Amino acid sequence: MDEKLKQYRESINNIDAALVFMLAERFKVTQAVGEYKAKNSLPPADGAREKEQIARLRQLASDANLDPEFSEKFLRFIIDEVIRHHERIREQS
């Protein structure tokens, strides 16, 4: 294999690993948030917070020369998964 291509692929593999570990950390924190919300009778979703987060991420994406539409879709996927987890925690409480 071409050495340059091998280096690119190694970098991609490292970035993918970092993304997975960062997502795992994020979900640990959102799990704690879900438990807190359930104990305090707070709703699983917070529409205002979601809008703030999406706007913030779109700006970060724009600043980083990343497509804001892509970043919003990515965050929306994560938010929807977090809400699903929060709903499940609430049901179990």
GISULVEN-V942985 format. One line per field, one symbol per residue. psi: psi as a letter, one per 20 degrees, with the letter a starting at -180 (. if undefined). Layout:
BEGIN
psi = ???
END
This chain:
BEGIN
psi = qphghggghggggggggggghghggghgghghgggggghjlqqhqnhggggggggghggggghjkqohgghggghgggghggggghgggghi.
END
